[in-house]
Amino acid sequence: MKMRAIFEGQWLHLVCLLALLGAVFLAMKLPGATQGELFGLGTPFWLWLGVAIAVVHQVYVWLIWRLELHKKAISPMFGGRGFRAYTVGFAILGIARIMAVFFIAYANRDTFVLPVELARVLAIIMALPAIYLFYSVRRYFTFDRAFGDDHFDPAARERPFETRGIFKYTSNGMYVYGFFLLWAAALWFNSTAGLIVALFNHAYVWVHYFATERPDFRHIYSDQA
């Protein structure tokens, strides 16, 4: 029964991931999407590396969350410091995910159809809510909560829903606004490939929400329903 709970919703994850990978493959046929290089490596390399990092990141979060939530398998391995060990991996993959889009966009710069000035204005507009989100997480929500500490610590499940900062306007600030930073990077460099990977990342994180996080909420907060 616990193994079934660990894989709950992952059929949706797999189906959506395959569809998104197919969409990326088709999008690479757009004009300019494969132009450019960085460090002697072509844009297609950077594009698929960015996609791969996103997949590894979300599979990592799913697996660690579920193993801890349903089998308490992570914390004992690290002497009760399982959450801290998990956040190190999360941070490394999360930063790599962001940096990959910057690398892709720079390698593929000036390939999108927008005038550069307009693209950069749009980049600034997209960056502002992302910056406000990270401020709100730091000031109110906390990064531990964003990392999913309620999968590890029963006491974390007693907190009320956050309604300050950007969370005054949406309960899903991380999903709605966090990935605007990737859109901003792609637009700043006016990159077709960057926009493709930003769109993939933003769509794929919603797959994580529906396939992993929502089912977990039902288990974690069932006694509060």
C-alpha positions in Angstrom: 0.0 0.0 0.0 2.8 2.4 0.8 4.5 1.7 -2.6 1.2 2.6 -4.3 1.2 5.8 -2.3 4.8 6.6 -3.4 3.8 6.3 -7.1 0.4 8.0 -6.7 -0.1 10.5 -9.5 3.1 9.6 -11.3 1.3 8.1 -14.3 0.1 11.7 -14.9 3.7 12.9 -14.4 5.0 10.5 -17.0 2.3 11.2 -19.6 2.6 14.9 -19.3 6.4 14.8 -19.4 6.4 12.7 -22.6 3.9 15.2 -24.1 6.1 18.2 -23.1 9.3 16.5 -24.4 7.5 16.0 -27.7 6.5 19.6 -27.7 10.1 20.7 -27.1 11.3 18.6 -30.0 8.7 20.2 -32.3 9.5 23.7 -31.1 13.1 23.2 -31.9 12.1 23.5 -35.6 11.1 27.1 -35.1 13.3 29.6 -36.9 16.5 30.4 -34.9 15.8 27.8 -32.1 19.0 25.9 -32.7 21.3 28.7 -33.6 24.3 29.8 -31.5 26.8 28.2 -29.2 28.5 28.7 -25.8 31.8 27.3 -24.7 32.0 25.5 -28.0 28.8 23.6 -27.4 25.7 24.3 -29.6 22.4 25.5 -28.5 20.7 22.1 -28.8 23.1 20.7 -26.2 22.3 23.5 -23.8 18.6 23.2 -24.5 18.4 19.5 -23.7 20.7 19.9 -20.7 18.3 22.5 -19.3 15.4 20.1 -19.9 17.2 17.2 -18.3 18.1 19.3 -15.2 14.4 20.2 -14.8 13.4 16.6 -15.0 16.1 15.4 -12.5 15.0 18.2 -10.1 11.4 17.3 -10.1 12.0 13.5 -10.0 14.3 14.2 -7.0 11.7 16.2 -5.1 9.0 13.6 -5.8 11.1 10.7 -4.7 12.5 12.3 -1.5 9.1 13.7 -0.5 7.3 10.4 -1.0 10.0 8.2 0.7 10.0 10.5 3.7 6.2 11.0 3.8 5.2 7.4 3.5 8.2 5.4 4.7 10.2 7.8 6.9 13.2 6.6 4.9 15.3 9.8 4.5 15.7 11.3 8.0 17.1 8.2 9.7 19.8 8.0 7.0 21.1 11.4 8.1 20.7 11.1 11.8 17.5 13.1 11.8 18.9 15.8 9.5 17.2 14.4 6.4 15.5 17.6 5.6 18.7 19.6 5.6 20.4 17.0 3.4 17.4 17.1 1.0 17.5 21.0 0.8 21.2 20.9 -0.3 20.3 18.7 -3.3 17.2 20.8 -4.0 19.2 24.0 -3.9 21.9 22.7 -6.2 19.4 21.4 -8.8 17.3 24.5 -8.5 20.2 26.9 -9.1 21.4 24.7 -12.0 17.9 24.8 -13.4 17.9 28.6 -13.4 21.5 28.9 -14.7 20.8 26.5 -17.5 18.2 28.9 -18.9 20.6 31.8 -18.8 23.2 29.7 -20.6 20.6 28.6 -23.3 19.4 32.1 -23.8 22.9 33.6 -24.0 24.0 30.9 -26.5 20.9 31.5 -28.6 20.7 35.3 -28.1 19.0 37.6 -30.6 17.0 34.9 -32.4 13.4 35.8 -31.3 11.2 38.0 -33.4 10.8 40.9 -30.9 12.8 44.1 -31.1 15.5 43.9 -28.5 14.3 47.0 -26.6 10.8 45.6 -26.3 12.1 42.2 -25.3 14.1 43.7 -22.5 11.2 45.8 -21.3 9.1 42.6 -21.1 12.0 40.9 -19.3 12.0 43.6 -16.6 8.2 43.3 -16.3 8.4 39.6 -15.9 11.2 39.8 -13.3 9.4 42.2 -11.0 6.8 39.7 -9.7 9.4 37.0 -9.4 11.6 39.3 -7.3 8.5 40.1 -5.1 7.8 36.4 -4.8 11.3 35.7 -3.5 11.0 38.6 -1.1 7.7 37.3 0.2 9.1 33.8 0.6 12.1 35.2 2.6 10.0 37.6 4.6 6.8 35.6 5.3 6.6 32.1 3.8 10.1 30.9 4.6 12.3 28.8 2.3 11.9 25.7 4.5 8.2 25.8 3.8 8.9 26.3 0.1 11.2 23.3 0.1 8.4 21.2 1.6 9.4 20.8 5.3 5.9 19.5 6.1 6.9 16.2 4.5 9.5 15.9 7.2 8.2 17.7 10.3 4.7 17.1 11.7 4.9 20.4 13.6 5.3 22.3 10.3 1.8 21.1 9.4 0.2 23.2 12.1 1.0 26.5 10.4 -1.9 28.5 8.9 -2.0 29.3 5.2 0.2 32.3 4.4 -1.7 35.4 3.2 0.9 38.1 3.3 3.1 39.5 0.6 2.5 38.0 -2.8 0.4 35.2 -1.2 -2.3 37.8 -0.5 -3.1 37.5 -4.2 -2.5 33.8 -4.9 -2.0 30.7 -2.8 0.3 29.2 -5.5 2.8 32.0 -5.7 5.8 29.7 -6.3 4.1 28.1 -9.4 2.5 31.2 -10.8 5.3 33.7 -10.4 8.6 31.9 -9.5 9.2 30.8 -13.1 8.8 34.3 -14.4 12.5 34.6 -13.7 13.2 32.1 -16.5 10.9 34.0 -18.9 12.8 37.2 -18.0 16.2 35.6 -18.8 14.9 34.3 -22.1 13.4 37.7 -23.0 16.4 39.7 -21.9 18.6 37.8 -24.4 15.7 37.7 -26.9 16.2 34.0 -27.3 13.8 31.5 -29.0 15.5 28.5 -27.4 15.4 30.3 -24.0 11.7 30.9 -24.4 11.1 27.2 -25.3 12.9 26.0 -22.2 11.2 28.7 -20.0 7.8 27.5 -21.2 8.8 23.8 -20.7 9.9 24.6 -17.1 6.8 26.6 -16.3 4.4 23.9 -17.7 6.4 21.1 -16.1 6.3 22.6 -12.6 2.5 22.6 -12.8 2.8 18.8 -13.6 4.6 18.5 -10.3 1.8 20.4 -8.6 -1.0 18.2 -9.9 0.9 14.9 -9.9 2.9 15.2 -6.7 2.1 18.1 -4.4 -1.7 18.0 -4.4 -1.8 14.2 -3.7 0.7 14.8 -0.9 -1.5 17.6 0.6 -4.3 15.2 0.8 -2.2 12.8 2.9 -0.5 15.5 5.0 -3.6 17.5 5.8 -6.3 14.9 5.7 -6.9 15.3 9.4 -7.6 19.0 8.9 -10.1 18.6 6.1 
